[in-house]
């Protein structure tokens, strides 16, 4: 399958090494370095900036051009014409569903939304002020203990059932986490509602009062889920793949993805954006914070700006900004003080030489945080929402890996510690 070869000459190795080079459908060619280990050589690539760890057919990103494709379809077209569950189907199966397939898929997900009653008791072990992501790591991992009937990862049917269960139950668990923090009773899912309406119902309704779900907010929620559905080999997806490569069950793998997503450099950024806007407090303080972000001696960074891959613009941020405007108009919040700070910050940073030179633009989390706050979701829940949306991507990658000829993921290292030495004689 190699079309061309790369030649590597290394001091101390007489013959030069011929390495196969593979071409993908899109994107950079990759040099196959697997034979280097036979020459007692490793490649060195901390942060995996130049390393393709797998072959994948799911998502393609061109960071320089701001392109994001799921199974070939541009994200803006999916956001405009598709919906979250259809995009889930696309990610899992590789093609858009027919009308009939979509109906079956939507109904299947609806039929899996309830969690086992026994799972409710897990929540009592957590403090009410526990971070929602801490509870999510626990309860999603705990799903492993409930579905012994579908744990054979070598069985495609079992993998599909697990996929459906995860996509259906994670929003239920997410809403339960919120209800627990509020001291309110858990709300059972309602199968007469759409995926996003049901999520808002489980979050904001109570047994005493069932409010009507705003279609604008439900659409915004659906978009937030859709725009987060997958993002190629990011830190959490790579974590899911690595955990999955050991043969761990899908619920444990997704729990590991949730843990990786928690960090502020990844999914935790949307929460960090809101915290930062609150810390800035007033438009008059923005210059001080921008100066801090540019100061190399100061670890402060503008949260919601920059991306490892997008160095021009984040195509998800464009769509999210539009949704942000719609939600704020629906809720009559155009004059929200935090929003004013966000918009001014966006303007200053996008005109500043420091940010332009480094390709630092508002990313998806900059706007999603503002939308979620407007909907009434507290900032500690933001990363949980991201995890809910990312679930189909994690599962699609896990499933793709398990269906392929995979090996356990086991990186190597450049050891710079002490050479062998003897334990001091006593
Ligand atoms: N504010 C100020 N300076 C920044 C920022 C920022 N947000 N991001 C990067 N830089 C600077 C950085 O100091 C460095 O400058 P220099 O070249 O002078 O040393 C340069 O830009 C390159 O930064 P880097 O750390 O090498 O870039 P990276 O690709 O390793 O990091 C990032 C990407 C997303 C972790 C980083 O931009 C960041 O910390 N952003 C804020 C957190 C954030 O919003 N994360 C959400 C990402 S989108 C959601 C997702 O997909 O997970």
Boltz pocket constraint, residues with backbone or C-beta under 6 A from the ligand:
constraints:
  - pocket:
      binder: B
      contacts: [[A, 231], [A, 234], [A, 264], [A, 265], [A, 266], [A, 267], [A, 269], [A, 293], [A, 294], [A, 300], [A, 301], [A, 302], [A, 303], [A, 304], [A, 305], [A, 306], [A, 307], [A, 308], [A, 309], [A, 358], [A, 360], [A, 363], [A, 364], [A, 365]]
      max_distance: 6.0
